[in-house]
Amino acid sequence: MGWRGLTEWGRDLLRIIFPEVCEVCGRSLVKGEQVMCLHCDVSLPRTRVHTDDFNVIHQRLAGSTPIDRAAGMFYYYRESEYARLIHVAKYGSRPVVARRLAEAYARELMPDRFFDGIDVILPVPLHRSKLISRGYNQSQEIAIGLSAVTGIAVGDNLVARRSHSTQTKKNSYSRWVNAQGVYDVDCGDELEGKHVLVVDDVITTGATLLACCEAIHRVAPTARISVLSLAVTHLR
Ligand SMILES: [Zn+2]
């Protein structure tokens, strides 16, 4: 249900019937809070790595394709209560969660000029079959949230040519093999000389993002490539 356009009175009434709750701890949200309560927001395990030239994300994406800037909002532990954020954004039919988190993260990054010079935001695509079963692409929602704050356009050049099997139980090498050949770029000439920001919801091994960046680099070698995700998993 969209609350936009309602009067304050209408919103307050709706809140009584459908109270907005913190997606992390379940507490009712108060005015001004979105997605998370203030308490959960200040305790979010933020990575704060986006100003480092070679950070934990660059390390995971190290390969033949140079990565310019890399940002991730928070560290993700499967057993932590913050895992709920990614779970509801991805599978819980709550695309608005991904969008709101992305907006909040964009506002955090703006003062450090992270988005300066970036021409287009490219979400990691979902294959059609998955898009139909899930109803939305969480990376697209993140891209829309970033765009709403930064004014940078969202592009649809990245495409998924085939569906790849679920990655949750695979090791790093088999994830990389699994992601090869999945992603392709439409109208690659549009990206030549541009600075693109590739966005995904979670970086685990980095195989998915790396495959996307490689696909872009192949067709548009003069493009500068930066990456952003909401969550960065802690590997053990
Ligand atoms: Zn909370």
Residues whose N, C-alpha, C, O or C-beta is under 5 A from the ligand:
A	BS01	ZN	C22 V24 C25 G26 R27 M36 C37 C40
